[in-house]
């Protein structure tokens, strides 16, 4: 027990050190661009033969694509998308392009974890005199030809459904692994249980395993179909065999998805055919079944977010984290969903004795699992993110929520394991005496050792000697009202187990959300934005007595919504017409004209303005009022457009 206490102390110290030494460089999530040729916003003065993007993860060649279109959304590349031999670079050939503006749309499907990412950028081909022809209309947006419409880090309806499917599969796997742990490790150590009670628990675990395996297969099939729909960009992808086969048979992730479903199907066959189970003794089954559970966990890790780590040790750490969570969260699920309902059918005295004396068989290994989670959690995060991303990205914020839920669960565990259960054991007079040397030191390590010994013994004395209670129940020694108090504590413990298991579902939901939000950890591609910060902006100026307010959103290259509000000198809304002239500050991009339409409120005009390059832009607002139709009122605003 001294070694167990030391191990837990060391685990806390190591996790603190890992937080202090969190790496400065993030590991990329999804297959994301790390370099472009030509670069975003680059002005070309010589012909090119191809457009090329290099990615952070290996690509699935059947599904990943890249296209080049002109401002009219007409495809101008040769359509010969190529993936390099290392599966990290995607390119497409282009003919000699005339001077103008071009949009590159790309979509990647990671061969490592199946994540979908996508995006677009622009480049320019200059005239012989070095200038770029002005745009005659808006740039294409939305469903660019062949682009698939997938946006990096996006979280739309299909992605949300995919997250829910992954959550269901993860919850089923966690309950299954928790059941395996309970059947192979906990039940054999609860030897004092009545045989019919132990058989009832084992039967409930077997039924839950059947349901968990069926749920794993069903949720995995839904995951794959939704991933195909995300790739296709429409609901037709749900049943698109070319896309589904590309996912399953041309990526590492697909191989492990097949392994996940195959192992689950094998487990179902073994449950449905008693002769297969009967060929092994119970002792051998308790050796084989955990191996099956670990193999299923391996398939789960490598078919998802955990298999895409850039470090060789990332996936093993993720696996250890999953196994530790399954021991604790899965074990809690078995306790709340299977053991407690079975226990409710037993006499009250038997329920109380079980809660008071049999739970350490689960609580102590669960405590070790919590220590493993404390170690593997920071290690897991360090392979994917930097410390500042913990509070600056959606991924980090969800991770903080997960940590908060974890802490709440630990607090509940402390209450029922170190407060309520020892009190119940004392009321029932069931606890054996705590070894005398447990109180020989007042050091923190000795204090923690006393807590664990108390957990085993059924006593607790945080600030003093542990209570020694007679080993056998002594009804005459029980204080008045002890029976009612024991019943109250028993009911409270059962409710706490159910609350803790429910919070555990929230922890698993956070884990599923992290997989979907991994794209938000992607570093911004460095490009020439001329120091423009971008973002929504609002400015007000005077023009010939008129008060003119201009608002632009989102303040980035591409399409922006511009709203202009015009008020007469007396403050009343002005009526008339408004158009805007755009001109880039840093370089000659020509002058473009955009008409605004009357808005819903008097004196308000709105419309879409395209800014084809990141940087600073002059937006000249030209106003003709009904009160003075012969005069054009001009006011120029300088706005910032980020990449």
Secondary structure, DSSP 8 states (H G I E B T S, - for coil): -HHHHHHHHHHHHHHHHHHHT--SS----SS-EEEEES-TT-EESS--SEEEEEESS-B-TTT-EEEEEETT--B-B-S--EE-TTS-EEEEEB----SEEEEEEEEEEBTTT--EEEEEEEEEE--TTS-----SS----SS-TTTTT--TT---HHHHHHHHHHHHHHHHHHHHHHHHHIIIIIGGG-TTS-HHHHHHHHHHHHHHHHHHHHHHHHHHHHHHHHHHHHHHSSGGGGG-HHHHHHHHHSSHHHHHHHHHHHHHHHHHHHHH-HHHHHTS-HHHHHHHHHHHHHHHHHHHHHTSGGGG-SSHHHHHHHHHHHHHHIIIIIHHHHIIIIIHHHHTTS-HHHHHHHHHHTTHHHHHHHHHHHHHHHHHHHHHHHTT--TTHHHHSHHHHHHHHHHHHHHHHHHHHHHIIIIIHHHHHHHHT------GGGGS--SHHHHHHHHHHHHHHT---TTS------SS--GGGS-TTHHHHHHHHHHHHHHHHHHHHHHHHHHHHHHHHHHHTGGGG--------TT---S-EEEEEEETTEEEEEEEES-BSEEEEEEEEEE-TTS-B--EEEEEEEEESSS----EEEEEEE-SSTTEEEEEEEE-SSEEEEEEEEEEESTTTT--EEEEEEEEEB-
